[in-house]
Every structure is written in C-alpha cells, then in structure tokens.
Amino acid sequence: MYQSMMDLWYGFGIALQPSNFMWSVFGVLIGNLIGVLPGMGALTTISMLLPLTYVIAPVPAILMLAGIFYGSQYGGAIGAILLNLPSHPPHAVTCLDGYPMTKAGRGGAALGITMMSSFFAASVGIIVMIFLSPLLVEIAFKFGPTEICSIMLLGLLAGATMSRGSPLKGVAMTIFGLLCGVVGTDVISGTTRYTFDLPELADGVELGALCMGLFGIADFLVSVNRTTVKASDAKVSMKDMRPTRAEMKQAFWPMVRGTMVGTLFGAMPGTGPTITTFIAYALERKIAKDPSRFGKGAIEGVAAPEASSHSKTQVDFIPTMSLGIPGDAVMALILGALIIKGIQPGPQLITEHPDLFWGLIASFWIGNVLLVIMNVPMIGVWVRMLQVPYKYLYPAALFFICVGVYSTKNSLFDVGEVAIFGVIGAVFLSLDFPVSPIVLGFVLGPMLEENFRRAMLLSRGDLMVFLNRPISAWFIGACSLLIIAQLVAYGRKIRLAPKLREPAELIAE
C-alpha cells in the first residue's frame, strides 16, 4: 500500500507538469463539449484528433485522449437527459429515465445525481486501479472465450428483459440488434454476410449511425408535430440541480451497486461500457419494489447506469494497457495511439513506462475534479438549451447528427444508414417496442458469436465446456435464474389477469 501511494504521488508529479496538464485540460474540455452536442461523441472526436498524437509526446497524447473519453461521458449524460440524444452508446440507458425526468421538470435533479454518481464512481474506479491492478490483471487472465461468451449471454438476457413493457418485445428487439450485428465480413471465414452486394456494408453497420438513427431521428419523427415547449422545460436554475434529501437517499444504493457492476466488468477484457449500463439498470429494475416506475422518470434509472459507466471507464484501462485488449472502439483507438507512440501494451507496461501509467491515473482524478467544477456552474446553460423552440432545436440536432456520422468515415452512405434506422426506430416507437435492446444486441452479438465459435473450436464442439469451467458455469447459472424468474413472473401475470379485468371485457374477447 505504501508503494502504491508513492507511485500515485509520482503520478501527480507527472500529470501536473505544465505541458501534460495543459493537454489533459484540453482533452476534458473538448470531450465535455463534444459529449453535449447531439450526434458527436468520443469515438468521432478521438478519430479526428488521433493525427495530433504524432506531433506530441506519448504522455500528453494519452492524457489528452483519455480526457476526451471520460469528458465525453459527462457531456453525453447531459445530452441524453436533456435532449434524449445519447452521443455514446452507454447513455442510451440514461435516456430511459433521464429524459422523462426532464419532461417532468426534474432535469436539474437528474443532472445533479449524474454528477454525484459520476464523480463517486470514477473515484472508486481510480482507487481500484491504484490498489488492485495486479489482482485484477491476474483475474482477467482467467477469462477465455468460454467465460466471455457466457457473460455476453447474460448481458443479452438482462438487456432483453430490462425494458418496460412486454419482455417478448424486448427479446424481439434484441434479436433485431443481433441481426444488424452480423452484417458485414465474418472475422473467421472472411466471407461477407447480408451485405446485399453493397461494398459499404462489408465493414458492417456503423454503430454511430444506428444509435443516432434510433434515438435522434426516430424521436424527431415521432414528435414532429409538436409545436410547443412544455412549461416544465423552462426556468431551471442552478440550484435546481441539487437533489432533495429523499432523492439522494433513493439514489445512494443504486449508485453504489452501479459502481460495483462497473468495477467488476471493467477488469474483464473484451467488454465495453454498454453492457455495464444495461446490467446495472436491469439489476435496479429487478430489485425495485415498484418496477413500473422505471422508464417514467425513476432516479435510480439514472444513478445506477451512470455510476457503472464511469467506474467502468476508469477500470477499463487495466485490460487495455495491461493485456492489450480494448473494451470498446474508443479504447481500441487509445490502444492504437499507444502503439503509434511505440509503447507496447502488456503486463510489463507498468514497470517499463511508470510515468505513463501513474501519470494517467493521477490525471483521472484531476480531470474528474475539473469536470465537476466546470459543469456545476454550467448546468444552467445546458438546461436552458431546452428553451430553444422545437422547430430550431431538432433541425440543429439533425445537422449535428449528420455531421458527426459523416465525419467518422467521410461517407454519405452512413448518413443514409442514419435515415433508415431513424424510420425503423420511429415505427418501433409508435408500436411501443423498446429500441434500447437493439443497441445491446448489436454491440454484444458479434462478440458473442466470435467467442462462441472460438470456444467450440477449443473444445472440439463440446457444449459442456460452458459448465465444466467454474466461472462460465456461474454466469450460465445466472442466465438460467433470469429465465426462470421471467417465466414465473409471466405465469403469475397470466393467473392474475382475469381477476383484474371486468367481466364485460372477458365477454368481449
């Protein structure tokens, strides 16, 4: 412990060097700004600024990219809560209850809980990185294709049943996401699948296009006839951001549980922050006394996923830097930046480049403090964005969406994908189908397939490998319990349904 504290003190010395500090501040400022803008996100921004890393030293380059990453997490939550536009896939879950809270006049409270949850979870994640890095790396080495496949399956099942409404609709949307995820080139055989002879689909459906279409364009199409702004959207001052004592009490344990979920999944290679937010949300919904509140403005539905996302973001650097296994596309870009600078990620990185590792950890704390200081007085500015007339607000959002998606690969085809998924999302929303499980199926589907096929190759086609390996067996057991719980709940609902309906309704059937 003493050695870890000394290493952390050394890291603060590195992070507070003028050049390193300047680039770290630049990263968090740009990340926060880009995160707020609809249609923009960390992936797009890091892609655009990646060439900048060629001309600056390795430490400030990585500090800048990391600042953009977790800075966009803060900004993305603001956009998701105020505008129902997640610029980063994990914030799709925050939309479910954050945006209804805004429509109910509690957007400030939702943002306040988000700031508290984010800073608390990030601090816990940083502490985990400091004291448990060797242990977490050792655990991460135990996860092979079988374990990763099992945890992906658990994430899909939890996400399919976490949305309000019929679980069958959630399963249907998850399957739709899985189908979208298999479009493109098969990573093992190299053959193209479901591309309809379109070369643009050889690399698969663009994640940004799918998210912005389902959440941005679809919301615009569904609400296109709205001409007035609700009175509850106006006059939200800075003090409104302070949650009540009851709201803080209600959000405390979900915040703690979300942090634990994010920390646990952060040590697992190959899992991005999206699965953590879905599982954290599903966990809160399952243990809630009144699950019907979720999706209608439950503050637990904001605190838990945001806490899990931020703790995951911090801890996710452990498998990325120590094992060279990125958790998502953003971490893959940061991994690429390390390689560009001649730094080989792996177990020896901490000893060979202590200035980079400990400087990065210290910059996390500095950056998160800066984000809280910066966002607290500016929350009123973000909230006042809702006072912009609808006829100006959403066309501007559509513009940023198109610019953000186009700038990723400079392709108009991706803009067309946004339009298509926007129409599909509008149809699903009008039929009361949840669209969030689509994102989960899309993200986890390819990883599930790839790791399942690897597990089958290693076991020579023996499915019992999922039960013979202890860690995998635990996750399979959790999947079984989740399915049984859903069947029991469905059977109970069927038994109670005739008692809740009027006799006339039964006769009419």
C-alpha positions as CSV (number, residue, x, y, z in Angstrom):
1,M,0.0,0.0,0.0
2,Y,2.9,2.4,0.9
3,Q,4.4,1.7,-2.5
4,S,1.1,2.4,-4.3
5,M,0.8,5.7,-2.5
6,M,4.3,6.7,-3.5
7,D,3.6,5.7,-7.1
8,L,0.5,7.8,-7.1
9,W,2.4,10.8,-5.7
10,Y,4.9,10.3,-8.5
11,G,1.9,10.2,-11.0
12,F,0.6,13.5,-9.7
13,G,4.1,15.0,-10.3
14,I,3.9,13.8,-13.9
15,A,0.3,14.9,-14.5
16,L,0.8,18.4,-13.1
17,Q,3.7,19.2,-15.3
18,P,2.6,22.2,-17.4
19,S,2.6,20.5,-20.8
20,N,0.9,17.4,-19.5
21,F,-1.7,19.3,-17.5
22,M,-2.4,21.6,-20.5
23,W,-3.2,18.7,-22.8
24,S,-5.2,16.9,-20.1
25,V,-7.4,20.0,-19.6
26,F,-7.7,20.4,-23.3
27,G,-9.0,16.8,-23.6
28,V,-11.6,17.1,-20.8
29,L,-12.9,20.4,-22.2
30,I,-13.2,19.1,-25.8
31,G,-14.7,15.8,-24.5
32,N,-17.3,17.6,-22.4
33,L,-18.3,19.9,-25.2
34,I,-18.4,17.2,-27.8
35,G,-20.4,14.9,-25.5
36,V,-23.1,17.6,-25.1
37,L,-23.5,18.1,-28.8
38,P,-26.1,15.7,-30.3
39,G,-24.6,13.3,-32.9
40,M,-21.0,13.8,-31.7
41,G,-19.1,11.5,-29.4
42,A,-15.7,10.4,-28.1
43,L,-15.2,8.0,-31.0
44,T,-15.6,10.7,-33.6
45,T,-13.5,13.2,-31.7
46,I,-10.7,10.9,-30.9
47,S,-10.7,9.7,-34.5
48,M,-10.4,13.3,-35.7
49,L,-7.6,14.2,-33.2
50,L,-5.6,11.0,-33.5
51,P,-3.2,12.5,-36.1
52,L,-2.4,15.1,-33.4
53,T,-0.7,12.4,-31.3
54,Y,2.0,12.1,-34.0
55,V,3.5,15.5,-33.0
56,I,3.3,15.5,-29.2
57,A,5.0,13.3,-26.6
58,P,3.4,9.9,-25.6
59,V,2.4,11.0,-22.0
60,P,0.4,14.2,-23.0
61,A,-1.0,12.4,-26.1
62,I,-2.6,9.6,-24.0
63,L,-3.7,12.1,-21.3
64,M,-5.5,14.1,-23.9
65,L,-7.2,11.1,-25.5
66,A,-8.2,9.8,-22.0
67,G,-9.6,13.2,-21.1
68,I,-11.7,13.2,-24.2
69,F,-13.0,9.8,-23.3
70,Y,-14.2,10.4,-19.8
71,G,-15.0,14.0,-20.5
72,S,-17.5,12.9,-23.2
73,Q,-19.1,10.6,-20.6
74,Y,-20.1,13.7,-18.6
75,G,-21.2,15.6,-21.6
76,G,-23.0,12.6,-23.1
77,A,-25.1,12.2,-20.0
78,I,-26.2,15.9,-20.3
79,G,-27.3,15.4,-23.9
80,A,-29.1,12.1,-23.0
81,I,-31.0,13.7,-20.1
82,L,-31.9,17.0,-21.7
83,L,-32.4,16.1,-25.3
84,N,-32.9,12.3,-25.3
85,L,-29.8,12.1,-27.6
86,P,-27.0,9.7,-26.5
87,S,-23.8,10.7,-28.2
88,H,-22.2,7.5,-26.7
89,P,-24.0,4.1,-26.7
90,P,-23.9,3.6,-22.9
91,H,-26.0,6.7,-22.4
92,A,-28.9,5.0,-24.3
93,V,-29.9,3.6,-20.9
94,T,-29.8,7.0,-19.3
95,C,-32.3,8.3,-21.8
96,L,-34.9,5.8,-20.4
97,D,-35.4,7.7,-17.2
98,G,-33.3,10.8,-17.6
99,Y,-35.4,12.3,-20.4
100,P,-38.8,11.6,-18.6
101,M,-37.4,13.4,-15.6
102,T,-36.6,16.4,-17.8
103,K,-40.1,16.4,-19.2
104,A,-41.5,16.2,-15.7
105,G,-39.4,19.3,-14.7
106,R,-36.7,17.4,-12.8
107,G,-33.9,17.7,-15.3
108,G,-31.8,19.6,-12.9
109,A,-32.1,17.0,-10.2
110,A,-31.2,14.3,-12.8
111,L,-28.1,16.2,-13.8
112,G,-27.1,16.7,-10.1
113,I,-27.5,13.0,-9.4
114,T,-25.5,12.3,-12.5
115,M,-22.6,14.5,-11.4
116,M,-22.5,12.9,-7.9
117,S,-22.8,9.4,-9.3
118,S,-20.1,10.0,-11.9
119,F,-17.6,11.5,-9.5
120,F,-18.2,8.9,-6.9
121,A,-17.9,6.0,-9.3
122,A,-14.8,7.5,-11.1
123,S,-13.1,7.9,-7.7
124,V,-13.8,4.3,-6.8
125,G,-12.6,3.2,-10.2
126,I,-9.4,5.1,-9.7
127,I,-8.8,3.6,-6.3
128,V,-9.3,0.2,-7.8
129,M,-6.7,0.9,-10.4
130,I,-4.3,2.0,-7.8
131,F,-4.5,-0.8,-5.3
132,L,-6.0,-3.8,-7.2
133,S,-4.3,-3.6,-10.6
134,P,-2.1,-6.7,-10.1
135,L,-5.0,-8.7,-8.7
136,L,-7.4,-7.6,-11.5
137,V,-4.9,-8.4,-14.2
138,E,-4.5,-11.9,-12.7
139,I,-8.3,-12.4,-12.7
140,A,-8.5,-11.1,-16.3
141,F,-6.1,-13.7,-17.5
142,K,-8.6,-16.4,-16.4
143,F,-11.2,-15.2,-18.9
144,G,-11.0,-17.1,-22.1
145,P,-13.6,-17.4,-24.9
146,T,-15.9,-19.6,-22.9
147,E,-16.2,-17.1,-20.0
148,I,-16.5,-14.1,-22.2
149,C,-19.3,-15.9,-24.2
150,S,-21.2,-16.7,-21.0
151,I,-21.0,-13.2,-19.8
152,M,-22.2,-11.8,-23.2
153,L,-25.2,-14.2,-23.0
154,L,-26.0,-12.9,-19.5
155,G,-25.8,-9.3,-20.8
156,L,-28.1,-10.1,-23.7
157,L,-30.7,-11.8,-21.5
158,A,-30.6,-9.0,-18.9
159,G,-30.9,-6.3,-21.6
160,A,-33.8,-8.1,-23.4
161,T,-35.9,-8.1,-20.2
162,M,-34.8,-4.8,-18.7
163,S,-37.1,-2.5,-20.7
164,R,-40.6,-1.7,-19.5
165,G,-43.4,-3.4,-21.3
166,S,-43.6,-6.9,-22.6
167,P,-40.3,-9.0,-22.2
168,L,-41.1,-10.6,-25.5
169,K,-40.9,-7.2,-27.2
170,G,-37.5,-6.7,-25.5
171,V,-36.3,-10.1,-26.8
172,A,-37.6,-9.3,-30.3
173,M,-35.6,-6.0,-30.3
174,T,-32.5,-7.8,-29.0
175,I,-32.7,-10.3,-31.8
176,F,-33.1,-7.4,-34.3
177,G,-29.9,-5.9,-32.9
178,L,-28.2,-9.3,-33.3
179,L,-29.2,-9.5,-36.9
180,C,-27.8,-6.0,-37.5
181,G,-24.6,-7.0,-35.8
182,V,-23.9,-10.0,-38.1
183,V,-24.0,-7.8,-41.2
184,G,-20.5,-7.4,-42.8
185,T,-17.4,-9.6,-43.1
186,D,-17.1,-12.7,-41.0
187,V,-14.0,-12.4,-38.9
188,I,-13.1,-16.1,-39.1
189,S,-14.0,-17.2,-42.6
190,G,-13.6,-13.8,-44.3
191,T,-16.9,-14.1,-46.2
192,T,-19.5,-11.3,-46.4
193,R,-22.9,-11.8,-44.9
194,Y,-26.2,-9.9,-45.5
195,T,-24.5,-7.1,-47.4
196,F,-26.8,-7.3,-50.4
197,D,-23.9,-6.7,-52.7
198,L,-23.2,-3.3,-51.1
199,P,-19.5,-2.8,-50.6
200,E,-20.2,-0.1,-48.0
201,L,-21.7,-2.8,-45.7
202,A,-18.6,-5.0,-45.9
203,D,-17.4,-3.5,-42.6
204,G,-20.8,-3.9,-41.0
205,V,-23.4,-1.4,-39.9
206,E,-21.9,1.8,-38.4
207,L,-22.6,1.9,-34.7
208,G,-22.9,5.7,-34.6
209,A,-25.4,5.6,-37.4
210,L,-27.5,3.0,-35.7
211,C,-27.6,4.9,-32.4
212,M,-28.2,8.3,-33.8
213,G,-30.9,7.0,-36.1
214,L,-32.8,5.0,-33.4
215,F,-32.6,7.7,-30.7
216,G,-32.2,11.0,-32.6
217,I,-34.0,10.8,-35.9
218,A,-36.7,8.5,-34.5
219,D,-37.6,10.9,-31.7
220,F,-37.8,13.7,-34.2
221,L,-40.1,11.8,-36.5
222,V,-42.4,10.7,-33.6
223,S,-42.5,14.2,-32.2
224,V,-42.5,16.2,-35.5
225,N,-46.0,17.6,-34.9
226,R,-45.1,19.1,-31.5
227,T,-45.1,22.8,-31.9
228,T,-44.9,24.0,-28.2
229,V,-42.4,23.6,-25.5
230,K,-43.7,22.3,-22.2
231,A,-43.7,24.8,-19.4
232,S,-41.8,22.4,-17.2
233,D,-38.9,22.7,-19.7
234,A,-38.2,26.3,-18.8
235,K,-36.7,28.3,-15.9
236,V,-34.5,25.6,-14.4
237,S,-31.8,27.4,-12.3
238,M,-28.5,26.2,-11.0
239,K,-29.9,25.4,-7.6
240,D,-32.5,23.0,-9.2
241,M,-29.6,20.8,-9.8
242,R,-29.3,20.0,-6.1
243,P,-31.4,16.8,-5.5
244,T,-33.6,16.7,-2.5
245,R,-32.6,14.6,0.6
246,A,-35.2,12.0,-0.4
247,E,-33.8,11.8,-3.9
248,M,-30.2,11.4,-2.7
249,K,-31.3,8.7,-0.3
250,Q,-33.2,7.0,-3.1
251,A,-30.2,7.1,-5.4
252,F,-27.4,6.3,-3.0
253,W,-27.5,2.5,-3.0
254,P,-28.2,2.3,-6.8
255,M,-25.1,4.4,-7.2
256,V,-23.1,2.0,-5.0
257,R,-24.4,-1.0,-6.9
258,G,-23.8,0.6,-10.2
259,T,-20.3,1.4,-9.2
260,M,-19.7,-2.3,-8.2
261,V,-21.1,-3.5,-11.5
262,G,-18.9,-1.2,-13.5
263,T,-15.8,-2.1,-11.4
264,L,-16.4,-5.8,-11.9
265,F,-16.9,-5.6,-15.6
266,G,-14.0,-3.1,-16.0
267,A,-11.5,-5.9,-15.2
268,M,-12.9,-8.2,-17.8
269,P,-11.3,-7.9,-21.2
270,G,-13.4,-7.5,-24.3
271,T,-16.4,-5.9,-22.6
272,G,-17.3,-2.3,-23.2
273,P,-19.2,0.1,-21.0
274,T,-22.5,-0.6,-22.8
275,I,-23.1,-3.9,-21.2
276,T,-22.4,-2.5,-17.7
277,T,-25.1,0.2,-18.0
278,F,-27.7,-2.3,-19.3
279,I,-26.9,-4.8,-16.5
280,A,-26.8,-2.0,-13.8
281,Y,-30.2,-0.7,-15.0
282,A,-31.7,-4.3,-15.2
283,L,-30.4,-5.0,-11.7
284,E,-32.1,-2.0,-10.2
285,R,-35.3,-2.7,-12.1
286,K,-35.4,-6.3,-10.9
287,I,-34.9,-5.5,-7.2
288,A,-37.1,-2.4,-7.1
289,K,-40.3,-2.6,-5.1
290,D,-42.2,-0.9,-8.0
291,P,-40.5,-1.7,-11.3
292,S,-43.3,0.1,-13.2
293,R,-41.7,3.4,-12.2
294,F,-38.7,2.7,-14.5
295,G,-38.9,4.3,-17.9
296,K,-41.1,7.0,-16.4
297,G,-38.5,9.1,-14.5
298,A,-37.1,6.8,-11.8
299,I,-34.0,8.5,-10.4
300,E,-32.4,5.0,-9.8
301,G,-32.5,4.6,-13.5
302,V,-30.1,7.5,-13.9
303,A,-27.8,6.9,-10.9
304,A,-27.0,3.2,-11.4
305,P,-26.1,3.2,-15.2
306,E,-24.2,6.5,-14.9
307,A,-22.2,5.2,-11.9
308,S,-21.5,1.9,-13.7
309,S,-20.4,3.7,-16.9
310,H,-17.9,5.9,-15.1
311,S,-16.4,3.3,-12.9
312,K,-16.1,1.0,-16.0
313,T,-14.4,3.8,-17.9
314,Q,-11.7,4.2,-15.4
315,V,-11.1,0.5,-14.7
316,D,-11.3,-0.4,-18.4
317,F,-7.8,1.0,-18.8
318,I,-6.5,-2.0,-16.9
319,P,-7.2,-4.7,-19.5
320,T,-6.4,-2.2,-22.3
321,M,-3.0,-1.2,-21.1
322,S,-2.0,-4.4,-19.2
323,L,-3.3,-7.0,-21.6
324,G,-3.8,-5.1,-24.8
325,I,-7.4,-6.0,-25.0
326,P,-9.7,-3.0,-25.6
327,G,-13.2,-2.9,-24.2
328,D,-14.8,-1.0,-27.0
329,A,-14.0,1.1,-30.1
330,V,-12.8,4.1,-28.1
331,M,-10.4,2.0,-26.1
332,A,-9.2,0.4,-29.4
333,L,-8.3,3.9,-30.6
334,I,-6.4,4.7,-27.5
335,L,-4.6,1.3,-27.8
336,G,-3.7,2.3,-31.4
337,A,-2.3,5.6,-30.1
338,L,-0.1,3.7,-27.7
339,I,1.2,1.6,-30.5
340,I,1.7,4.6,-32.7
341,K,3.9,6.1,-30.0
342,G,6.0,2.9,-29.8
343,I,4.5,1.7,-26.5
344,Q,3.6,-2.0,-26.4
345,P,0.6,-2.6,-24.1
346,G,1.1,-5.6,-21.8
347,P,1.9,-6.8,-18.3
348,Q,5.3,-5.0,-18.5
349,L,3.9,-1.6,-19.3
350,I,3.6,-0.5,-15.6
351,T,7.3,-1.2,-15.0
352,E,8.6,-0.1,-18.3
353,H,6.5,3.1,-18.6
354,P,5.6,4.1,-15.0
355,D,5.4,7.8,-16.0
356,L,2.6,7.0,-18.5
357,F,0.7,4.6,-16.2
358,W,0.8,6.6,-13.0
359,G,0.5,9.9,-14.7
360,L,-2.6,8.7,-16.4
361,I,-4.2,7.5,-13.1
362,A,-3.4,10.9,-11.5
363,S,-4.8,12.7,-14.5
364,F,-8.1,10.8,-14.0
365,W,-8.6,12.4,-10.6
366,I,-7.5,15.9,-11.8
367,G,-9.8,15.6,-14.8
368,N,-12.8,14.5,-12.9
369,V,-12.4,17.3,-10.4
370,L,-12.1,19.8,-13.3
371,L,-15.3,18.4,-14.9
372,V,-17.3,18.7,-11.7
373,I,-16.0,22.3,-11.2
374,M,-16.8,23.1,-14.8
375,N,-20.2,21.5,-15.1
376,V,-21.7,22.7,-11.8
377,P,-22.0,26.4,-12.8
378,M,-22.7,25.5,-16.5
379,I,-25.6,23.2,-15.8
380,G,-28.0,26.1,-16.1
381,V,-26.6,26.7,-19.6
382,W,-27.3,23.1,-20.6
383,V,-30.8,23.2,-19.1
384,R,-31.6,26.5,-20.9
385,M,-31.0,24.7,-24.2
386,L,-34.4,23.2,-23.8
387,Q,-36.0,26.7,-24.0
388,V,-34.9,26.9,-27.7
389,P,-38.1,26.5,-29.8
390,Y,-38.6,22.9,-31.0
391,K,-38.6,24.0,-34.7
392,Y,-35.0,25.2,-34.2
393,L,-33.7,22.7,-31.7
394,Y,-34.3,19.4,-33.5
395,P,-33.2,20.5,-37.0
396,A,-30.0,21.7,-35.4
397,A,-29.7,18.3,-33.7
398,L,-30.2,16.6,-37.1
399,F,-27.5,18.7,-38.5
400,F,-25.0,17.7,-35.8
401,I,-26.0,14.1,-36.1
402,C,-25.3,14.1,-39.9
403,V,-22.0,15.9,-39.4
404,G,-20.9,13.6,-36.6
405,V,-21.8,10.4,-38.5
406,Y,-20.3,11.7,-41.8
407,S,-17.0,12.8,-40.2
408,T,-16.4,9.2,-38.8
409,K,-15.6,7.8,-42.2
410,N,-16.4,10.7,-44.6
411,S,-19.2,8.6,-46.1
412,L,-22.6,9.7,-47.2
413,F,-23.7,6.1,-47.1
414,D,-23.5,6.3,-43.3
415,V,-25.8,9.3,-43.4
416,G,-28.2,7.2,-45.3
417,E,-28.0,4.5,-42.6
418,V,-29.0,7.1,-40.1
419,A,-32.1,8.0,-42.1
420,I,-33.1,4.3,-42.5
421,F,-32.6,3.5,-38.8
422,G,-34.5,6.6,-37.9
423,V,-37.5,5.5,-39.8
424,I,-37.2,2.0,-38.4
425,G,-36.9,3.4,-34.9
426,A,-40.0,5.6,-35.4
427,V,-42.0,2.6,-36.4
428,F,-40.9,0.6,-33.4
429,L,-41.6,3.5,-31.0
430,S,-45.1,4.0,-32.5
431,L,-45.8,0.3,-31.9
432,D,-44.5,0.6,-28.3
433,F,-41.4,-1.5,-28.9
434,P,-38.3,-0.5,-26.9
435,V,-35.3,0.4,-29.0
436,S,-32.6,0.3,-26.4
437,P,-32.2,-3.5,-26.5
438,I,-31.3,-3.1,-30.2
439,V,-28.1,-1.4,-29.3
440,L,-27.2,-4.1,-26.8
441,G,-27.8,-6.9,-29.3
442,F,-25.8,-5.0,-32.0
443,V,-22.8,-4.4,-29.7
444,L,-22.7,-7.8,-28.0
445,G,-23.8,-10.0,-30.8
446,P,-20.6,-10.1,-32.8
447,M,-18.5,-10.6,-29.7
448,L,-20.9,-13.4,-28.5
449,E,-20.6,-15.2,-31.9
450,E,-16.8,-14.8,-32.2
451,N,-16.2,-16.1,-28.7
452,F,-18.7,-18.9,-29.0
453,R,-17.0,-20.2,-32.2
454,R,-13.6,-20.0,-30.5
455,A,-14.9,-21.9,-27.5
456,M,-16.3,-24.6,-29.8
457,L,-13.0,-24.8,-31.7
458,L,-11.0,-25.2,-28.5
459,S,-13.4,-27.8,-27.0
460,R,-13.9,-29.7,-30.3
461,G,-17.6,-28.9,-30.3
462,D,-18.3,-29.9,-26.7
463,L,-21.0,-27.6,-25.3
464,M,-20.3,-29.0,-21.8
465,V,-17.3,-26.7,-21.7
466,F,-19.6,-23.9,-20.6
467,L,-20.5,-25.9,-17.5
468,N,-17.1,-27.5,-16.8
469,R,-15.3,-24.2,-16.4
470,P,-16.3,-22.7,-13.0
471,I,-16.5,-19.0,-14.0
472,S,-18.6,-19.8,-17.0
473,A,-20.8,-22.1,-15.0
474,W,-21.7,-19.2,-12.6
475,F,-22.7,-17.0,-15.5
476,I,-24.8,-19.8,-17.1
477,G,-26.5,-20.3,-13.8
478,A,-27.3,-16.6,-13.6
479,C,-28.8,-16.8,-17.1
480,S,-30.9,-19.8,-16.0
481,L,-32.2,-18.0,-12.9
482,L,-33.1,-14.9,-15.0
483,I,-35.1,-17.0,-17.4
484,I,-36.9,-18.9,-14.6
485,A,-37.7,-15.5,-12.9
486,Q,-39.2,-14.2,-16.2
487,L,-41.3,-17.4,-16.6
488,V,-42.6,-17.2,-13.1
489,A,-43.5,-13.5,-13.4
490,Y,-45.2,-14.2,-16.7
491,G,-47.2,-17.1,-15.2
492,R,-48.2,-15.0,-12.3
493,K,-49.3,-12.3,-14.6
494,I,-51.5,-14.7,-16.6
495,R,-53.1,-16.0,-13.4
496,L,-53.9,-12.5,-12.1
497,A,-55.0,-11.1,-15.4
498,P,-58.7,-12.5,-15.3
499,K,-59.1,-11.1,-11.8
500,L,-58.1,-7.6,-12.8
501,R,-60.4,-7.3,-15.8
502,E,-64.1,-6.6,-15.9
503,P,-66.5,-9.4,-16.9
504,A,-67.6,-7.3,-19.8
505,E,-64.0,-7.3,-21.2
506,L,-63.9,-11.1,-20.9
507,I,-67.2,-11.5,-22.7
508,A,-66.0,-9.2,-25.5
509,E,-63.0,-11.5,-26.0
